[in-house]
Structures are given as C-alpha cells and as structure tokens.
Amino acid sequence: MAITENKKKSLFMRKFYRKMGKAISDYNLIEEGDRILVGLSGGKDSMTLLEVLANRARNSKLNYTVVAAHVDVENIEYKTNIKYLEDFCAKLGVEFIYKTLSVDLSVESTKPVCFVCAWNRRKALFELAKEFDCNKLALGHHKDDAIETLLMNMMNNGIMSSMPPKLKMFDGVFTLIRPLIYHKEKEVQEYSDYQKYEKQIKSCPHEKMTQRNMAKDLVEKLETFNPHVRSNIFAAMSNIHKEYLP
C-alpha cells in the first residue's frame, strides 16, 4: 500500500527531531536552565532551528527558554518581512527582539562584503545575548555549512578548522551552539517546504558571489566521483590521525 503524504511528513518530522536530539545529546548543547538566543535571519535554516528548539522546549526534560533575535543591516539591500517573523515567534510563544544596524563596509575593504556583514551581525547577536541575559547563542548552521567551511579554510587560509557544534567563548561565560550540525541542507530545505515558510522579500545581492558557493560547487563535483563524499569529509573532522600529518 502506498504511503500517504501525511504519513510521509510525519515520519520525516520524527526523524528530523530525533537527529537534532542526538546532536544536542552528543555534544551536550542544552543544559538545565539555559536561556538560548536564536539568531533569526528569516531564512530556512534559522526558521527551522527556532521552531524545532521552541517545540522541544515544551516537552523537554530540561527546563530551558528560547528567545529569537533578528538583526537588520540597513545599508545591505535585502529585505525581510518583520511582521511575519513577529507573528511566527508569537505562534511559538517565543520572545522576539529586533535590532537595526549600519555596517561600514569601507573599514574592512579587503574582506568580502558577506564576511564583514556576517561579522557585524554576529557581534550584535552577542551584545543582545548579554543584554537579554542569554547564556547561549544558537545559529542555524548545518552539516553542509561545516563541510564547506572546512574546505574554504584549508584552501584559502591553510588551516584545518570549521564550525564546531559547541564553542565556549569569553572565558566560558558564553556558549555558541549549532543544533542542526547533523542535518544536511536538503533535509532543512525539506522541513522548510513542509512548513511552507515565507521566503524573504528580497535576497541579499551579494549571496551568489561568495566563496561558500564555490565550495558548495566543489563538493557537488566531488560527489560525481564518490556519492559519500559529504559524510566522509564530515567524519574526517572527528577522525584526525596526527601521526600521519607533517
């Protein structure tokens, strides 16, 4: 008997939630009493992250709180429906924080626009986390982001580093977490499609001209030689044989 669309969605959602639960457990991402600020850009990754974390908070054995923050960069030409984000958070029972800032792109003129913008937005999120008494910041980076970052750092900077699932900062006072670290981008996209999230009104004009897109293309080319290349690169980050390195 053919599986119904509702059953297919139910099975997918169960698997999706279990996978995040495993990441949270494996890396001890959430602890009793945590107050977690979620960076809500309005894209599929952050929307998915916020919804799953908020839903898990209702039934979790751990007593933790989720807060969402959207940082709007005024002089970068992209546009998000703020009312939609407010309503989305209200539906989830999550406090919504909105902040605008202007980024001086001439200060770091040698760096890509995306790097400068992201760095300033991240800094603003750190400040908001402190202002609203949050001890953790959750970002929507997934497995593919980590793989692409590893390749970018190796090729451009000559270092082996990526996006850790958990990173203690400021002498351990504050922690950055990435609960979607086990999810592939296509899984997050499928979740977003099921939930029918509203797309941003206007995308960033610089998003297609990044080194990340080049790294994404490289991984896709490598997959033509080995279909397991994503899983293998991700696994390699936890399976380093130092005795066989220079």
Sequence and secondary structure as in RCSB ss.txt:
>XXXX:A:sequence
MAITENKKKSLFMRKFYRKMGKAISDYNLIEEGDRILVGLSGGKDSMTLLEVLANRARNSKLNYTVVAAHVDVEN
IEYKTNIKYLEDFCAKLGVEFIYKTLSVDLSVESTKPVCFVCAWNRRKALFELAKEFDCNKLALGHHKDDAIETL
LMNMMNNGIMSSMPPKLKMFDGVFTLIRPLIYHKEKEVQEYSDYQKYEKQIKSCPHEKMTQRNMAKDLVEKLETF
NPHVRSNIFAAMSNIHKEYLP
>XXXX:A:secstr
    HHHHHHHHHHHHHHHHHHHHHHHT   TT EEEEE  SSHHHHHHHHHHHHHHHH SS  EEEEEEEEETT
S  B  HHHHHHHHHHHT EEEEEEE   TTTTTTS HHHHHHHHHHHHHHHHHHHTT SEEE    HHHHHHHH
HHHHHHHS      SEEEETTTTEEEE TTTT  HHHHHHHHHHHT    SB  TTTTSSHHHHHHHHHHHHHTT
 TTHHHHHHHHTT   GGG  
